[in-house]
Amino acid sequence: MDPVIVVGAGPVGLALSLSLARLDVPCVILDEAPGATDPRPARTVVLRPDTTAFLTRLGCGPALDSAGTHWTAWRAVRRRRLLERVEFGPENPSPLHMPQHALTRALRTALAGEPLVRIVADSRLDELKQDAYGVSAHTRGHNGAWWRASYLVGCDGPRSTVRKLLEVRFPGRTAVERHAVAALRTELPWPGEALLHRSPARQGGGGSGGEVTARPLPGGLWRLDWLLPPGRDLVTPDALVARIRDSLAVWGAEAASGGLGAGDGPAGSGAQGPAGSGARVPAGSGDPRVPAVPPYELLDTGVHTVHHRLARRWRRGRAFLAGDAAHLLGALGTQGLDEGLRDAENLAWKLALAWHQGASEALLDSYQAERRGAVTARLRAADRALPLLRDGERGGRWRAVLPGAARGHTAMLTDGHLGRGPLGAPPTYARSPLAPVTDPAGTIPVATPVGAPVADVPVTAPDGSLVPLRTRLGRRLLVVLVAPGTGVWERRHWKSAGVMPRLSKAVAALPMRAEVLVAEAYPGAVAHTVLVVRPDGHLVAAMGGVRPAELYACADAVRGGGAGAGSGGSGVGGADGVGGVGGEGGEGGDTGGRSRMDAERARPGDRPDPYPAPYPDARSGAHPEPPLKPHPESHPEPHPEPHLGSHPEPHLGSHPEPHLGSRLEPRSDRGPESRPPGGPTPVDGTFSQAGGEAPGGAPGNVPRDVPDGVSEAQVRSVGG
């Protein structure tokens, strides 16, 4: 069978390819860039514990430990008052903060040992064709050719070529937040602790108020982010340096006076000039009233703009979207890369099952239903919280809209940064199409809701080793028996005792590969509880005792054999319950029809939904999708600048020219019609390839079309 083509060699594309290779699925990564990108100290990523565990299972654990840092605590401050301090430990793991280039390097290193994965650099996708047996993709550049694949996944960033070729709309909101960013080497008063400082007494170049975060990196480095006011004003280097010096002086003065403790006394930052003059005295100016600036080494700066967008469809036939090609988010501390890695984990096991055993439409449709629904909920939570957190005087009316708003603005920001609550917690697929139609007989409650990620309890593996439950994820269905007391016996004694023989026989008869694990205990579970866990770690069911028929029904639902409550094709968005007729930024109306709630008459003054529901399922015959046809040479993007995720722009106030690659003769002119469908496509003795997500959505990998007869040098000279 043909390999899977992954378009894009950013972290999401690399992680997806590595995950598929571990499931014995050959992959080809088409990378538009000529090779590895230059390191940027200010371009960093924050990984939650679940995505860190996913990367660790892929073999990146040692590299993550050496290149990243786990915070010892999180400190939230308003003016001089310490509002919240969260300590991290084994029971409350910290996020992992690391440079993005180090993550990309770790993934590439892991892929170097995978014979099933091939990365093809300098390969720009420009045409897609689908049939009942696979996908044909054409690339231009040094490795230009026709490639053949069983499935294709676009992980090629916010200006995704795959998304354009599939003619999928990308509505949403532009520039919801802007941050000035700096990476520097210095010593701060709270080593190892991340800081959120709201309304500091003075900000360089602009009076009181604002918000700044400081997050440690390995080697004494820190990333500092200052929230910028709305607008598109340039941030000059002098203004950014003033912010750096002011913040460092404020924190140094607070440390000298005993730290940021309780109370709202006068801030020790930025003294005033002569009484009544209102003149600003710069930090570190030599004035004895102004605290000194501690030594620092500035390594990198940038401006990071956050957009919120959501693709209307994440699947079209055998082509899928993932990562920044499918969604953009990042306001209030949320992390777009986290969601992209969750896309990769969700899609990998489903494509592997389809590649090895064939797949129903329900299984493939479930990727969009689950992941798009989860990201929609995240975007809407952030959009509802933004007026509350950024417009406090009108925040009262939002308290009834957003659950948890009464806990306070700072607590909600902490949730976003630490991956908690509606803004950051791992998703629950409560209405998944892969859930059984009805609750299995004997269902009992446990502490984990159905559809939520399971707790990482110790379990005994088939080889007798005691390992964390989540280390067994990724390859197969897991069936976990809760059996108190088994830990004191050797496995050879209890594997043939009690309910184990019957459970082993029932698992062997399941319609998909499964593994039996034994746990001493599980939160909320009684003895002889049997948990069914999906390959990506989400709970399918919890039953009392061994029930072969119910186990079979659960496994059949997980592989898409039975239509669950949320099924019905890719037009169902899971948690995505509210549709719309268009979006901001010139997205216009939906040519593919409207969701069930769009039929309701809109009230005067209602704002269009920025994240409308997917196109209805074309198989229903109600609203056929727009036809798939080759994409024209020019396709304008709705947003005026590339989304940079959680990463700053390369230069303050400027946008570098996109990389256009080299325009060489294609290596092959074979079209897809020159080979029988589904057959192998050897290229120099190997299978074909595809690629190119801009790592982190960096402008350097933004796809651009070059008209016939115009050289790329000419395009560069006129700025595109």
C-alpha positions in Angstrom: 0.0 0.0 0.0 1.2 3.5 -0.7 2.7 5.6 2.1 1.1 8.5 3.9 2.2 11.9 2.7 2.7 14.6 5.4 3.0 18.1 4.0 5.1 20.1 6.4 8.2 19.5 8.5 7.3 21.6 11.5 6.8 20.0 15.0 3.3 18.7 14.2 4.2 17.2 10.8 7.3 15.6 12.3 5.5 14.2 15.3 2.7 12.8 13.2 5.2 11.1 10.9 7.1 9.6 13.8 4.0 8.4 15.4 2.8 6.7 12.2 6.3 5.1 11.7 6.0 3.6 15.2 2.8 2.1 14.1 4.5 0.5 11.0 3.1 3.0 8.5 5.6 4.4 5.9 5.5 8.2 5.6 7.0 10.8 3.2 7.4 14.3 4.5 7.4 17.0 1.8 9.3 20.0 3.2 9.2 23.2 1.3 12.3 24.5 3.1 15.7 23.5 1.9 16.7 22.2 5.4 16.8 23.1 9.0 15.9 26.6 10.1 18.2 28.9 12.1 17.7 28.9 15.9 15.7 31.7 17.4 16.0 32.0 21.2 12.8 34.1 21.4 10.8 31.4 19.6 9.8 29.0 22.3 7.1 26.5 23.1 5.3 25.5 26.2 4.2 21.9 26.4 1.5 20.6 28.8 2.1 17.3 30.6 0.0 15.3 28.2 1.8 16.5 25.0 5.1 16.1 26.7 4.2 12.5 27.5 3.2 12.0 23.9 6.6 13.3 22.6 8.4 11.1 25.3 6.6 8.0 23.9 8.0 8.9 20.5 11.5 8.7 21.9 12.2 12.4 22.4 12.3 12.3 26.2 16.0 12.7 26.8 16.2 15.6 24.3 13.3 17.3 26.0 14.9 17.0 29.4 18.2 18.4 28.3 16.8 21.3 26.1 13.8 22.2 28.2 13.1 23.3 31.7 10.2 22.4 34.1 9.2 25.4 36.3 9.4 25.0 40.0 6.4 27.3 40.6 4.1 29.8 38.9 3.8 33.2 40.5 0.8 35.6 39.7 1.2 39.2 40.8 -1.0 42.3 40.5 0.9 45.5 41.1 2.9 44.5 44.3 0.4 41.9 45.6 1.1 38.2 45.2 -2.3 36.8 44.3 -1.4 33.2 43.6 1.6 30.9 43.8 1.3 27.4 42.3 4.0 24.9 43.2 4.8 22.0 40.9 5.7 18.4 41.8 4.9 14.8 41.1 1.2 15.3 41.8 1.1 18.6 39.9 3.5 18.4 37.0 4.9 21.6 35.5 4.7 22.6 31.8 7.8 22.1 29.8 9.4 25.3 28.3 11.9 25.0 25.6 13.2 26.6 22.3 11.2 25.5 19.3 14.3 24.7 17.3 15.4 22.3 20.0 12.1 20.5 19.8 12.3 20.3 16.0 15.9 19.0 16.3 14.8 16.3 18.8 12.0 15.1 16.4 14.4 15.1 13.4 16.9 13.1 15.4 14.3 10.5 16.3 13.2 10.3 12.7 16.7 9.8 11.5 16.6 6.3 12.9 13.2 5.4 11.3 13.6 3.6 7.9 9.9 4.1 7.2 10.1 7.9 7.1 11.8 9.9 4.4 12.1 13.7 4.4 12.2 15.4 1.0 13.4 19.0 1.3 12.8 21.8 -1.3 9.5 20.2 -2.4 6.6 22.6 -2.8 3.2 21.1 -3.3 1.2 22.7 -6.1 -1.5 20.2 -7.1 -3.7 17.5 -5.5 -5.9 14.8 -7.1 -7.9 12.2 -5.3 -9.6 9.0 -6.3 -11.1 6.0 -4.6 -7.7 4.4 -3.9 -5.5 7.3 -2.8 -4.1 10.8 -3.4 -1.8 12.0 -6.1 0.3 15.1 -5.3 2.5 17.1 -7.5 5.5 19.1 -6.2 7.8 21.6 -7.9 11.3 22.5 -6.9 14.4 20.4 -6.8 12.4 17.3 -6.1 9.5 18.1 -8.3 7.5 15.0 -9.3 4.1 13.3 -9.0 3.8 11.4 -5.7 1.2 8.8 -4.8 -0.1 8.2 -1.3 -2.8 6.3 0.5 -3.6 9.4 2.6 -2.3 13.0 2.8 -2.1 15.3 5.8 -1.5 19.0 5.5 0.6 20.2 8.4 1.9 23.2 6.4 1.2 26.1 8.7 -1.3 29.0 8.7 -1.0 29.7 5.0 -1.5 26.1 4.2 -1.2 25.1 0.5 -3.1 21.9 1.2 -6.0 23.9 2.7 -6.1 26.1 -0.4 -6.0 23.2 -2.8 -8.9 21.6 -0.9 -10.7 24.9 -1.1 -11.4 24.9 2.7 -12.4 28.3 4.2 -10.5 29.6 7.2 -12.7 32.1 9.1 -12.0 33.6 12.4 -10.5 36.7 14.1 -7.3 38.6 13.2 -4.8 40.1 15.7 -6.7 39.3 18.9 -3.5 40.0 20.9 0.0 41.3 20.3 3.1 40.9 22.4 6.6 42.3 22.4 9.0 39.4 23.1 12.6 39.3 24.3 15.0 36.4 25.1 17.8 37.4 27.5 20.3 35.9 29.9 20.0 37.4 33.4 19.3 36.5 37.0 15.7 37.2 38.3 14.7 37.2 41.9 12.7 34.0 41.6 15.0 31.4 39.8 13.1 28.6 38.2 9.7 30.2 38.7 7.5 31.6 36.0 5.9 35.0 36.7 2.7 36.7 35.5 2.8 40.4 36.5 -0.4 42.3 35.9 -0.5 46.1 36.1 3.1 46.6 37.2 3.6 50.2 38.4 5.6 51.3 35.4 6.2 50.0 31.9 9.1 51.3 29.9 7.9 54.0 27.5 4.2 54.0 28.6 3.0 54.7 32.1 1.3 52.2 34.5 -0.7 49.1 33.6 -0.2 46.4 31.1 0.9 42.8 31.6 4.3 41.0 31.4 5.2 37.3 31.8 8.7 36.0 32.5 9.3 32.3 31.9 12.7 30.5 32.5 14.6 28.5 30.0 17.7 26.3 30.4 21.1 28.0 30.8 20.0 31.1 32.7 17.8 32.3 29.8 14.4 33.9 30.2 11.6 34.7 27.7 9.8 38.0 28.6 6.4 38.9 26.9 4.8 42.3 27.2 1.1 42.6 26.2 0.8 45.5 23.7 -2.2 47.8 23.3 -4.6 47.1 20.4 -3.4 48.5 17.1 -0.6 47.9 14.7 1.9 50.5 15.9 5.5 49.6 15.4 7.5 48.5 18.5 10.9 50.2 18.1 14.1 48.6 19.5 14.5 51.6 21.9 11.0 51.1 23.2 11.5 47.4 23.8 14.9 48.0 25.5 13.1 50.5 27.8 10.5 47.8 28.7 13.3 45.3 29.5 15.2 47.7 31.7 12.0 48.9 33.5 10.8 45.4 34.3 14.2 44.2 35.5 14.6 47.3 37.7 11.1 46.8 39.2 11.7 43.2 40.0 15.2 43.9 41.4 13.8 46.6 43.7 11.0 44.3 44.9 13.5 41.6 45.7 15.6 44.0 47.7 12.6 45.1 49.7 11.5 41.6 50.5 9.8 40.5 47.3 6.2 40.9 46.0 4.3 40.2 49.1 0.7 40.9 50.2 -0.4 44.5 50.2 -0.8 47.2 47.6 1.8 49.6 48.8 3.5 51.9 46.4 5.5 50.1 43.7 9.2 50.3 43.8 9.5 51.0 40.1 10.1 54.0 38.0 10.3 57.1 40.2 8.7 60.4 39.2 10.5 63.6 38.4 10.2 66.7 40.5 7.0 66.9 42.5 4.1 67.9 40.4 6.0 67.7 37.1 4.9 64.3 36.0 8.2 63.8 34.2 9.3 60.2 33.7 12.7 59.3 35.1 14.1 56.2 33.2 15.1 53.1 35.2 18.8 52.9 35.8 19.4 56.6 34.8 21.6 57.2 37.8 18.9 59.0 39.8 19.2 57.7 43.4 15.4 57.3 43.6 15.4 54.9 40.7 16.4 51.2 41.2 19.4 49.9 39.3 19.0 47.6 36.3 20.6 44.2 36.9 23.1 42.9 34.3 21.5 41.2 31.3 22.5 40.0 27.9 19.8 40.5 25.2 19.8 37.6 22.7 16.7 38.0 20.6 13.6 40.1 20.2 10.4 40.1 18.2 6.7 40.9 18.0 4.2 38.0 18.3 0.7 38.5 16.9 -2.1 36.1 17.9 -4.9 35.2 15.4 -7.9 33.0 16.1 -9.0 31.0 13.1 -10.6 27.6 12.4 -10.8 25.7 9.2 -14.3 24.8 8.1 -13.3 21.2 7.3 -10.5 19.1 8.6 -11.1 16.2 6.3 -11.9 16.0 2.6 -11.8 12.4 1.2 -8.3 11.1 1.9 -6.8 14.5 2.8 -6.7 15.9 6.3 -5.6 19.2 8.0 -3.7 19.4 11.3 -1.9 21.9 13.4 -1.8 25.6 12.2 -3.2 24.5 8.9 -6.5 23.7 10.7 -6.6 26.2 13.5 -4.9 29.2 15.0 -5.1 30.2 18.7 -2.8 31.5 21.4 -4.5 34.3 23.4 -4.5 34.3 27.2 -1.7 31.8 27.4 -3.2 29.1 25.3 -0.8 27.1 23.2 -1.5 26.4 19.5 1.3 23.8 19.3 -0.3 21.8 22.2 -3.4 21.5 20.1 -1.4 20.6 17.0 0.3 17.8 18.8 -3.1 16.6 20.1 -4.2 16.6 16.5 -1.3 14.4 15.6 -1.9 11.9 18.4 -5.6 11.7 17.6 -5.1 11.2 13.9 -2.0 8.8 13.9 -3.7 5.7 15.4 -6.8 6.2 13.2 -4.7 6.4 10.0 -2.6 3.4 11.1 -5.8 1.4 11.6 -7.1 2.5 8.2 -3.7 1.7 6.6 -3.4 -1.8 8.0 -7.0 -3.0 8.3 -9.1 -0.6 6.3 -11.4 2.0 7.9 -15.0 3.0 8.0 -16.0 6.5 7.3 -17.0 6.9 10.9 -13.4 6.3 12.1 -12.0 8.8 9.6 -14.8 11.4 10.2 -14.2 11.1 14.0 -10.9 13.0 13.7 -12.7 16.2 12.6 -15.6 15.7 15.0 -13.4 15.2 18.0 -10.5 17.6 17.3 -12.4 20.4 15.7 -15.0 20.3 18.4 -12.3 20.5 21.1 -10.5 23.4 19.4 -13.8 25.2 18.8 -14.5 25.0 22.5 -11.1 26.4 23.3 -11.4 29.3 20.9 -14.8 30.2 22.2 -13.7 30.1 25.8 -10.8 32.4 25.0 -13.1 34.8 23.0 -15.6 35.0 25.8 -12.8 35.6 28.4 -11.0 38.3 26.4 -13.6 41.1 27.1 -13.6 40.1 30.8 -9.8 40.0 31.1 -8.9 42.9 28.8 -11.9 45.2 29.4 -12.5 44.9 33.2 -15.0 47.7 33.6 -17.5 45.8 31.5 -16.6 42.4 32.8 -19.6 42.0 35.1 -21.9 40.9 32.4 -19.5 38.1 31.3 -19.5 36.5 34.7 -22.8 34.7 33.9 -21.4 33.6 30.5 -18.0 32.0 31.2 -17.9 29.4 34.0 -15.2 30.2 36.6 -15.1 33.9 35.8 -15.9 34.7 39.4 -12.6 33.2 40.5 -10.9 36.3 39.2 -9.1 37.6 36.2 -5.7 36.4 37.3 -6.9 32.9 38.1 -8.3 32.6 34.6 -5.0 33.7 33.0 -3.2 31.2 35.2 -5.5 28.5 33.9 -4.6 29.4 30.3 -0.9 29.4 31.0 -0.8 26.2 33.0 -3.3 24.2 30.9 -6.2 24.1 33.3 -10.0 24.7 32.9 -11.8 25.7 29.7 -8.7 27.6 28.4 -6.1 24.8 28.7 -7.2 21.4 30.1 -6.8 18.4 27.9 -10.0 17.8 25.9 -12.8 15.4 26.7 -14.5 13.7 23.7 -17.8 13.2 25.5 -19.8 13.0 22.3 -17.4 11.1 20.1 -18.6 9.2 17.1 -16.4 6.3 18.4 -18.4 5.9 21.6 -20.8 3.0 21.9 -24.4 4.0 20.9 -25.6 3.2 24.4 -23.8 2.7 27.7 -22.6 -0.9 28.0 -24.4 -3.1 30.5 -22.7 -3.0 33.8 -21.3 0.5 33.4 -20.1 1.9 36.7 -18.8 5.4 37.5 -15.1 6.2 38.0 -13.3 9.4 38.7 -12.5 9.8 34.9 -15.6 10.8 32.8 -16.1 8.8 29.6 -14.2 10.5 26.8 -11.6 12.1 29.2 -7.9 11.2 29.4 -7.3 8.4 31.9 -5.2 8.9 35.0 -1.6 7.8 34.7 -1.7 5.1 37.4 0.9 2.3 37.7 0.0 -0.9 35.8 1.5 -4.3 35.3 2.3 -4.9 31.7 2.1 -8.3 29.9 5.9 -8.8 30.5 5.4 -8.4 34.2 7.0 -4.9 34.4 5.4 -2.1 36.5 5.0 1.0 34.3 2.8 4.1 34.1 -0.4 3.5 32.2 0.2 6.3 29.7 3.5 4.7 28.5 1.4 1.9 27.0 -0.6 4.3 24.8 -0.3 4.7 21.1 -0.3 1.2 19.5 -3.4 -0.6 20.5 -6.6 -0.6 22.6 -6.0 -1.0 26.3 -8.1 -3.1 28.7 -7.3 -2.4 32.3 -8.4 -4.6 35.1 -8.5 -3.1 38.6 -7.4 -5.9 40.9 -6.2 -4.8 44.4 -3.5 -7.0 45.9 -2.0 -8.3 42.7 1.1 -6.3 43.4 2.2 -8.6 46.1 2.1 -11.7 43.8 4.2 -12.5 40.9 2.4 -12.3 37.6 2.7 -16.0 36.9 0.6 -16.7 40.0 -2.4 -14.4 39.2 -2.5 -14.4 35.4 -4.3 -17.7 35.5 -6.4 -17.0 38.6 -9.7 -15.3 39.2 -11.2 -13.4 36.2 -7.9 -13.1 34.3 -8.4 -16.2 32.1 -11.9 -15.1 31.0 -10.7 -11.5 30.5 -7.8 -12.6 28.4 -10.0 -14.8 26.2 -12.5 -11.9 25.7 -9.7 -9.5 24.7 -8.2 -12.0 22.3 -11.6 -12.1 20.4 -11.9 -8.3 20.0 -12.0 -6.9 16.4 -8.9 -4.8 16.9 -5.5 -5.3 18.6 -5.8 -4.9 22.4 -3.6 -5.4 25.5 -4.5 -6.4 29.0 -3.0 -4.4 31.9 -3.6 -4.8 35.6 -3.8 -1.9 38.1 -3.7 -2.1 41.9 -6.1 0.8 42.0 -7.7 3.5 39.9 -9.4 6.7 41.2 -13.0 6.0 41.9 -12.9 2.4 40.8 -13.9 -0.7 42.8 -12.3 -4.1 42.6 -12.7 -6.0 39.3 -13.6 -2.8 37.4 -12.6 -3.2 33.7 -11.6 0.0 31.9 -11.5 0.3 28.1 -9.0 2.9 26.9 -8.4 4.1 23.4 -4.9 4.2 21.9 -4.7 7.9 22.5 -5.6 7.5 26.2 -9.3 8.5 26.3 -11.7 6.4 28.4 -14.3 4.5 26.3 -16.1 2.7 29.2 -15.8 1.4 32.7 -17.6 -1.8 33.5 -18.1 -4.0 36.6 -16.6 -7.4 35.9 -15.7 -9.2 32.7 -18.4 -8.7 30.0 -17.2 -10.2 26.7 -20.2 -8.9 24.6 -19.8 -5.4 26.0 -16.1 -5.4 25.5 -16.6 -6.4 21.9 -19.1 -3.6 21.3 -16.7 -1.0 22.8 -13.8 -2.2 20.6 -16.1 -2.3 17.5 -17.2 1.3 18.2 -13.6 2.5 18.7 -12.6 1.2 15.2 -15.7 2.9 13.7 -17.7 -0.3 13.3 -20.7 1.1 15.1 -22.1 4.7 14.8 -21.9 6.4 18.1 -24.0 9.3 19.4 -21.8 11.9 17.8 -21.5 10.2 14.4 -23.1 11.1 11.1 -20.2 12.1 8.9 -17.7 14.8 8.9 -20.4 17.5 9.0 -20.8 16.9 12.7 -18.5 18.9 14.9 -18.8 17.2 18.2 -18.8 20.0 20.7 -19.0 22.5 17.9 -22.7 23.1 18.3 -23.3 26.6 16.9 -23.0 27.3 13.2 -22.7 30.5 11.3 -22.8 31.9 7.8 -19.3 33.3 7.6 -16.6 35.0 9.5 -14.5 38.0 9.9 -11.6 39.1 7.7 -13.4 38.7 4.4 -14.5 35.0 4.8 -17.9 35.7 3.4 -20.7 33.2 3.2 -20.6 29.4 3.2 -21.0 27.9 -0.2 -21.5 24.5 1.3 -24.7 25.1 3.2 -25.3 25.9 6.8 -25.6 24.0 10.1 -28.8 23.1 11.8 -28.8 26.2 14.0 -28.1 28.6 11.2 -31.7 28.1 10.1 -32.8 30.1 13.1 -33.4 33.7 12.3 -30.6 35.9 13.5 -31.5 38.8 15.8 -30.7 42.3 14.6 -27.2 43.2 15.4 -26.0 39.6 16.0 -22.4 39.1 15.1 -21.6 36.3 12.7 -20.0 33.3 14.3 -16.3 33.5 13.7 -16.0 29.7 13.9 -18.9 28.3 11.9 -19.7 24.6 11.8 -18.3 22.4 9.1 -19.9 21.9 5.8 -22.8 19.3 6.1 -22.0 15.8 4.9 -22.1 15.7 1.2 -23.4 12.2 1.4 -26.7 13.4 2.8 -27.5 15.1 -0.5 -28.7 18.2 1.3 -25.8 20.6 0.7 -23.1 19.2 -1.6 -19.6 20.5 -1.0 -17.8 22.7 -3.5 -16.2 20.6 -6.2 -12.5 19.7 -5.8 -10.5 21.2 -8.6 -6.9 22.4 -9.1 -6.3 25.5 -7.2 -5.5 28.7 -9.2 -2.1 30.3 -9.1 -3.3 33.1 -6.9 -5.5 32.7 -3.7 -5.5 35.6 -1.3 -5.3 34.9 2.4 -8.0 36.5 4.7 -5.5 37.6 7.3 -3.0 40.4 6.5 0.0 38.8 8.1 1.2 35.3 8.9 0.1 33.9 12.2 3.1 33.2 14.3 1.5 31.0 17.0 3.5 31.4 20.2 6.5 32.6 18.3 7.7 36.2 17.6 8.3 37.8 14.3 11.9 37.8 13.3 12.4 41.6 13.5 10.6 44.4 15.3 8.0 45.9 13.1 9.1 44.2 9.9 8.2 41.1 7.9 11.0 39.3 6.1 10.4 38.1 2.5 9.1 34.5 2.4 11.4 31.7 1.3 10.5 30.8 -2.3 12.8 27.8 -2.7 14.5 27.1 -6.0 12.8 26.7 -9.3 14.5 23.7 -10.9 13.3 21.3 -13.4 11.1 18.6 -12.0 12.6 15.2 -11.6 9.7 13.4 -13.1 6.8 14.4 -15.3 4.7 11.3 -14.6 1.1 12.1 -14.0 -1.2 10.1 -11.7 -2.8 8.6 -14.7 0.4 6.8 -15.7 0.1 4.2 -13.0 -2.7 1.9 -11.8 -4.5 3.2 -8.8 -3.2 1.9 -5.5 0.0 0.5 -6.9 3.5 1.3 -5.6 5.2 4.5 -6.8 9.0 3.9 -6.7 11.2 7.0 -7.0 14.9 6.1 -7.2 14.0 2.7 -5.7 11.9 4.2 -2.8 8.4 5.3 -2.3 7.3 8.9 -3.1 7.2 11.9 -0.8 5.5 15.2 0.2 6.0 18.0 2.7 6.3 21.4 4.4 4.8 23.0 7.4 6.5 26.1 8.4 7.9 25.3 11.8 5.7 27.1 14.2 4.1 29.1 11.4 7.3 31.1 10.7 7.1 33.5 7.8 10.2 31.9 6.3 8.1 29.0 5.1 5.0 30.8 3.9 3.9 29.2 0.6 3.8 31.7 -2.3 2.9 31.1 -5.9 5.2 32.3 -8.7 3.4 33.2 -12.0 4.7 31.6 -15.1 7.4 33.6 -16.8 8.4 35.4 -13.6 11.6 34.4 -11.8 11.7 34.1 -8.0 14.4 36.7 -8.0 12.0 39.1 -9.6 9.3 38.3 -7.1 11.8 38.9 -4.2 12.8 42.2 -5.7 9.2 43.6 -5.8 8.2 42.0 -2.5 5.8 39.5 -3.9 
